[in-house]
Amino acid sequence: MLDDEKKSTIEEEERYRHEIAKKIGDVATRVEKDIETSTHKIWAKIYDILNSNVGLLVFSSVFISGGAAFYQNMQHSYESRVTSQKEIISCEFEIANRLYVVKNLISHAKTVGDALEALTGAKKKSRSC
């Protein structure tokens, strides 16, 4: 069993811990309020700046130039896709045409030389296909 001296020491320690916890809680509450008021002040300043004539001018110029850059990027992308599609269609048509000509020449070839000449005609290069 505990004697009276140890009990009083334990009581004093518990009171001290309670005081420290209360001080820490008070400081934490003040810090939270300070942070909250400072964030409100920051957003209020930002709102005031954006709501001013200069802020609106800067914001609108950034928005317009960003929109124009986005539009230009999309237009360039579309044009490059259209160009590549045109090239693909042109190459497909050219390959099909060469194969048709080679098939026709081979079917009408009477000698091996005629067949070889038809095949060498298929190897000729044109443009990028």
Residue pairs with C-beta under 8 A, 6 or more apart in sequence:
2 10
48 55
49 55
50 56
50 59
87 128
90 127
90 129
91 127
91 128
91 129
94 126
94 127
94 129
95 129
98 121
98 122
99 122
101 118
101 121
101 122
102 118
102 119
102 121
102 122
105 114
105 115
105 117
105 118
105 121
106 115
106 118
106 119
108 114
109 115
109 118
